[in-house]
């Protein structure tokens, strides 16, 4: 865990240094296109269920419900034109480098979900909270939007049981390939087998 944390610090600092200007330009463009703050704040469950505020570039209009259903396609009227591009290229996740630097997230781990979702899990499913939430994760590179919540949790538990530097490196390289190729399912096609839809 210590070695992973040191890698997170170095990588997030390097990423923020390299991307500072592009991120500032993205933030300015978001505010020019759509009134409201550029950064979207949302409370999520972190390691061991500890809540934290996750950061994202805002991709939808500022007046929509921040805890509403996640868009199921690029034609969702809540999405701004720039927001659609940011979401489909995963650039909206870049502010989470600050969450990584603060120790609230890691580069790789189960994606942070709502606190109310964690309260619905059984003991086995809650094991996904044993690892820090990640900027990217096993479920994101092996299905993402095509998976149900239950399927994602199963993959997250698998990650927790098998996490290693080799697996993290594999996930990071696959994430880069998917982002560059834009071939992965970005939008949720089906949320859950038996629960209400909630955003990813």
C-alpha positions in Angstrom: 0.0 0.0 0.0 2.9 2.4 0.8 4.5 1.8 -2.6 1.2 2.2 -4.4 0.6 5.5 -2.5 4.0 6.8 -3.5 3.3 5.9 -7.1 0.0 7.7 -6.9 1.6 10.9 -5.5 4.3 11.0 -8.2 2.0 10.1 -11.0 -0.7 12.6 -10.0 1.8 15.4 -9.5 3.4 14.7 -12.9 0.0 14.5 -14.5 -1.2 17.8 -13.0 2.0 19.5 -14.0 1.7 18.4 -17.6 -2.0 18.9 -17.9 -2.4 22.1 -15.9 -2.7 24.4 -18.9 -5.0 22.1 -20.9 -7.2 21.6 -17.8 -7.4 25.3 -17.3 -8.5 25.8 -20.9 -11.1 23.0 -20.6 -12.5 24.7 -17.5 -12.7 28.1 -19.2 -14.4 26.5 -22.3 -17.0 24.7 -20.0 -18.0 28.0 -18.4 -18.1 29.9 -21.7 -20.4 27.3 -23.3 -22.7 26.7 -20.3 -23.4 28.9 -17.2 -22.2 27.5 -13.9 -19.1 26.2 -12.3 -16.7 24.1 -14.4 -16.0 21.5 -11.7 -18.8 19.1 -10.7 -18.7 18.0 -7.1 -20.3 14.8 -5.9 -20.2 12.9 -2.6 -19.0 9.3 -3.0 -17.9 6.3 -0.8 -14.2 5.9 -0.4 -12.0 3.3 1.2 -13.8 1.5 4.0 -16.9 3.5 3.1 -15.4 6.9 4.2 -17.2 9.6 2.2 -15.3 12.1 0.1 -16.0 14.7 -2.5 -15.2 13.5 -6.0 -14.2 16.0 -8.7 -15.1 16.0 -12.4 -15.4 18.5 -15.2 -19.1 19.3 -15.6 -20.5 17.6 -18.7 -24.2 18.5 -18.2 -26.2 21.7 -17.7 -25.7 23.2 -14.2 -29.5 23.0 -13.5 -29.9 19.2 -13.7 -30.2 16.9 -10.8 -26.6 16.0 -9.8 -27.7 12.6 -8.5 -30.0 11.8 -11.5 -29.7 8.9 -13.8 -26.5 8.7 -15.9 -26.9 9.5 -19.6 -27.5 6.4 -21.7 -26.3 8.0 -25.0 -24.7 11.1 -26.5 -28.0 12.6 -27.5 -29.1 13.1 -23.9 -30.4 16.7 -23.8 -28.8 17.3 -20.4 -25.3 17.0 -22.0 -23.6 20.1 -23.3 -21.8 19.8 -26.6 -18.4 20.1 -25.0 -19.6 17.9 -22.1 -20.4 15.1 -24.6 -16.9 15.3 -26.0 -15.3 15.3 -22.5 -17.4 12.4 -21.4 -16.7 10.3 -24.5 -13.0 10.8 -24.2 -12.9 10.4 -20.4 -11.3 13.9 -20.1 -14.0 14.8 -17.6 -12.2 12.6 -15.1 -9.0 14.5 -15.1 -9.8 16.7 -12.0 -9.7 13.4 -10.0 -6.0 13.6 -10.2 -6.5 16.1 -7.3 -8.4 13.4 -5.4 -5.5 11.0 -6.0 -3.0 13.5 -4.8 -5.1 14.1 -1.6 -5.1 10.3 -0.9 -8.9 10.0 -1.4 -8.4 7.9 -4.6 -5.8 5.9 -6.3 -4.9 5.7 -10.0 -6.3 2.2 -10.1 -9.1 0.7 -8.0 -12.9 0.2 -7.9 -14.7 3.3 -9.2 -16.2 5.2 -6.3 -20.0 4.8 -6.0 -22.7 6.5 -3.9 -22.8 5.9 -0.2 -26.4 4.6 -0.5 -25.3 2.0 -2.9 -22.7 0.7 -0.5 -25.4 0.4 2.2 -27.2 -2.1 0.0 -24.3 -4.5 -0.5 -23.8 -7.8 1.3 -20.7 -8.6 3.2 -18.9 -10.0 0.2 -19.8 -7.1 -2.0 -18.5 -4.6 0.6 -15.1 -6.0 0.2 -14.7 -3.7 -2.8 -14.3 -1.0 -0.2 -11.1 -2.5 1.1 -9.2 -0.9 -1.8 -9.0 2.9 -2.4 -11.4 3.9 -5.2 -9.7 4.4 -8.5 -9.5 6.9 -11.4 -9.8 3.7 -13.5 -10.5 0.2 -12.6 -10.9 -3.4 -13.6 -14.6 -3.1 -14.4 -14.0 0.0 -16.5 -11.6 -1.7 -18.9 -13.5 -5.0 -19.1 -17.0 -3.8 -19.8 -17.8 -0.4 -18.3 -21.2 0.8 -19.6 -22.2 -2.6 -21.0 -22.1 -4.2 -17.5 -24.8 -4.0 -14.8 -23.9 -2.8 -11.3 -23.9 -6.3 -10.0 -21.4 -7.4 -12.7 -19.2 -4.4 -12.0 -19.1 -5.3 -8.3 -18.1 -8.9 -9.1 -15.2 -7.6 -11.1 -14.3 -5.1 -8.4 -14.2 -7.9 -5.8 -12.0 -9.9 -8.2 -9.6 -6.9 -8.4 -9.4 -6.5 -4.6 -8.6 -10.2 -4.2 -5.9 -10.2 -7.0 -4.5 -6.6 -6.9 -0.8 -6.3 -7.8 1.5 -3.9 -9.6 1.3 -6.2 -12.6 -2.6 -6.0 -12.6 -2.5 -2.3 -12.1 -0.1 -1.8 -15.0 -2.3 -4.0 -17.2 -5.4 -1.9 -16.3 -3.5 1.4 -16.9 -2.3 0.3 -20.3 -5.7 -1.0 -21.3 -7.3 2.3 -20.1 -4.9 4.3 -22.3 -5.7 2.1 -25.3 -9.4 2.4 -24.8 -9.3 6.2 -24.4 -7.2 6.6 -27.5 -9.3 4.2 -29.5 -12.6 5.3 -28.0 -13.9 1.8 -28.5 -15.2 1.1 -25.0 -18.9 1.5 -24.0 -19.0 4.9 -22.4 -22.7 5.1 -21.7 -24.6 2.7 -19.6 -26.8 0.4 -21.7 -28.4 -1.3 -18.6 -27.8 -0.3 -15.0 -28.9 -3.1 -12.8 -30.6 -6.4 -12.8 -33.0 -5.6 -10.0 -32.2 -2.1 -8.6 -33.1 1.4 -9.6 -30.7 3.1 -12.1 -28.1 5.4 -10.6 -25.2 7.2 -12.2 -21.8 5.6 -12.5 
